[in-house]
Amino acid sequence: MSAFTDWRDQVTAQVRFWPDRKSIARELTDHFQDHTRDLERLDYPWQLAEERALAAMGDPELVGKALDRVHKPWLGWLWVASRAVLVLTAVACLLSLPGTGDFFHMVGNTLFPPEDLGGYQAIVGSYQLLNEQEGVTAWHFMGKLEAQPVQLPGYTLSLLEGKWWKNDGGFYRAECLLRLEPEHLWYGLPDDVLDDLSLLGSGEVPFQNEKNNPFHSGETDNWFLISESSNAIPLSSDAESYRLEDSRDLGGWYLCLTMTACEPVEWTELSFPYGDNNWAFRITWEGPS
């Protein structure tokens, strides 16, 4: 086998397009081994079979020159360049698709997720901050929110964390961090669906979508708002100023859901009750824990 290895190295050394040398060496080895096994089946001793098989491979210089003519350097490098152009074109198309946002920003959020995903902890912490600022406990923690994931057309919606409080003013407030995961990376955030969502509480208690009625005029004092969540990024070391960045990563979006009710409810159901693509996402308001 060492004699064949020397022969193979002499052949591949003459191929100027070096990226092809490895595949050529593999093909020559397969051919040599196949020929050797064929001779061994004819009862040739293995050493004699290798000698005959190697002799049949030909002069290494002639074989190498013939392979070099087939694997022309300019053709090889043209093929490499065309593959690189294809990859760059695919990336450019991906970045230009509507709804994908900044692709590299999504990669960054995936590889280096912020400590407070979606800014949820900052929102929840604001209630404690209000208590401290007012000097009294105006917001009383009541319990957690629970929900099972639900399949939407092309997406999966799940609840990551949620809590609700009672205010001394006599109303209740719930905050949720939701996760919306698309089936495919190029799917955008379905803003039209989010704007048309309905929310109904246990006992047929209606909630109005604040996006559609920002002035809180209507027949009910129960409200909800669902929006794409953002991460608060400090601009300075003293963290006195921030900027908001899209919290989407390669897996999907973080959404914030806020619900305000005049009376406590056992559950609320977020739904898209239109057409054949209707679905419902029930959130249970658990008691104090």
N, C-alpha and C positions, 0 to 999 in steps of 0.2 A: 504493500500500500504506500510505503514511503516513496517508491519509484514513481507511482502515479501522482503523488502529491507534488513532487518536483516537476513532473511533466505539466500538471495543471497550472502551477505557478508560472511556468514559462509561457504558457498560452495566455493567461489572463494579463500578464505584464505587458503584452503587446496591444491590449485594448485601451485606447487613449481615453475613452469615456469611462472614468473609474467608477461612477455610481452603478454601472451594469456589471462590474467584475464579480460581485458576490453572487448574483443570480446565474451568471455564466458558469462559475465554478460549481454551483449546485447542480446545474444541468449536466455538466461533464461528469461529475461524480456519480449521478444517478445512471447515466448511460454506461459508464465503466462497470459499476456494480451489477447492473442488469446483464451485461455481456458475460461477466465473470460467473454469475449464477447459472446462466445458460450452459456454459462450458462444464461447470461442476455437475450439472444434471446428465451430461454425457460422460460422466465418470472421469473427468480430468481432475488430477490432484489440484488442490486450491492454489498452490504456488504456481504451477504450470498454467492454470486457468487465468491467473492474474497477468502472467507474462504475455500470454496470447491475446488477452483482451487489451492490454496496453499497446501491444504492437499494432493492433487493429485501429487504434485511435489516431494513428498517423503522426507525421512530423509536427512537433509542437510549434515550430516557427511558422510553417505553412498554415496550420489551423488557426494560430493566433492572428495572422494577417487577414485571413478570410473573415474571422469574427470581427476584426476591427473595421473592415469595410462595411459590414452589416450594421454595427453599432457606431455610426458616425457621430463624432462629438457634437457637431452643430445640430444634428437631429435630436440627440439626447438632451442637450441643454435647452433646445426649443420646447421639448416636451415638458421639462421641469418648469420652464417659465410659464407655459400655458396652464399647468396645474396651479401654480402660484396665483396667476391672474384669475383662474376660476374660483379659488378660495376667497380671494379679495372681493370678487364680484358677489359671491354668495353672502359675505359679511356685509357688504354695502347694501344689498337687497334687504337683508334682515334688519339693518338699522333704519332703512327707509320705510319699512312696513308701519302702517298706522297703529298706534296703541302700544308699540313695544317700548317707547320711551328711550332713554339713553341706555344702550345695551351695556356699555362698560360700567355705568352706574349700577345697573342691576347685578352685574358680576361682582362689583365691589361690595354691594349689600349682602350678597350671598357668601362671599369669602370672609368678609369682616362685618358681621351683623352688629348693629348698635346694641348697647346694653339695654336700652329701653325701646323695644320693638314697637314701632308705631306711635311712640310717645304716650303709651297707655298709662305707665306708672306716673308720668308727670300730670296727666289728667286726674287720676285717682288721688294723687298727693295734694292736688289743689283744694280738695274738700277739707283735708286736715289743716292746710295752710289758712283757709278761710276761718276755721275754728280758732286758730291761734291768733289771727289778726283781730277777730271780733272779741276775743277774750272769753267767749262762751262756746259751748258745744251746740252750734246751730245745725250741724249735720250729724245725724245719728246713724251709724252703720247698722243695716238690717240683715244683710246676708249676701250670699253669692248667687250668681246666675249660672245655669247649666243648660246645655243643649246637645243634641246628637247631630252629627254632620248630615247634610242633605245634598243630593245631587241636583244641580241645575243643568239646563242644556248647555253643555260645553264647559261647565265649571263645577267645583265642589266648594260648598260654603260650610264653615265650621266656626265654633266659638272657642277662642283660646282662653279668655278670662273675662269675668264680669262681676260687678258688685252693684248693690243698690242701697240707698240711704233715705231716711226721712228727715225733712227739713222742719224747723220750728214754725215755719210759715204754713204748715199743713199740707204740703205736697211731697211727692216721692220722686226720686231721680235715680236712674239706672245707667251705668256706663259699661259698654262691652267693647272688647277687642276681637274683631272677627278676622278670619283668614279666607280669602277667595283665591282658589287655585285653578288656573285654566288647564284644559286638556293639552293645549299646545302653546308653545312659547310665544307665538305671534298673535295670540288672541289678545285683544285690547280690553280695557276696563269697560264693562257695559254700562256707560253712564245713563243711557236712556232707560235701561231696566231699573237702575238704582233710583232714578227720579220718579218712576211710576210705582214704586213699592207701596204696599198697604200694610198697616199694623193694626191688629185687633187684640184686645185683652180678654182674659177670661170673663164670662158673664156678658159677652158681646159688647165690651167697652171699646169704643172707637178711638183711634189716635189719628191726628192729622200730620201730614208730612210738612215739616217746616220749610223745605225747599220750595214747595208749591204755594205756601201761605206764610211768608215770613213775618206778617204783622199779627199773627195769632188771632185772626178774626174768624168766627165760625160758631158751630153749635157745641163744640167740645173744648175743654181746657186741657186735654191730653195731647201731647206732642211727641214727635220723634224726628230725629235727623240722622241720616247715615251718610258718611263721606269718606273719601280716601284719606288715610292717615298719613302723617308726616313725621319725620324724625327731627328733633330740635338739635342742631349742631352748634356748639359754642364757637364764636368767632374770635374770642380772646381768652387768655389764660385765666382771667378773673371771672369768666362766664357771665358777664353782664349783658352781653349781646349775643343773639342767636340768629341762625337762618334755618328755614324749613326745607328739607329735602324729601323728595318722593321716597316712600319707604318700600317701594316694590323691589323684590329680588327675583331671581330666575324662577322661583317656585310660585310667585303670585303676589297678591296685594294684602296689606293690612288695612282693615276698615274700622272706623269708629262708629258705634251706634249709641246714641243718647236717647233715652226715653224719660219723659216727664208725665206723671199721673197724679190726679187729684186724690185717688183712692188706691190702696195697695191691690195688686192683682196676683193671682196664682201663677199665671203665665201670660206671655204675649206671643203672638204669631206673626212673623214677618212673611209676607207672601207677594207673589206676582200672579194675581188671579185673572190672567187674560189669555185667551186662545188655548192652543193645544200645549203650550209650554208652561202651563201654570205649575207652581210649586209653593210649598209652605215650610217655614223654618220656625219651630216652636222653641221658645226660651222659657225655662222654668225659673221663677223667682223663689229661691230657697229661703227658709226662715233663718233667723240669727244663728251664727255658729261661733 
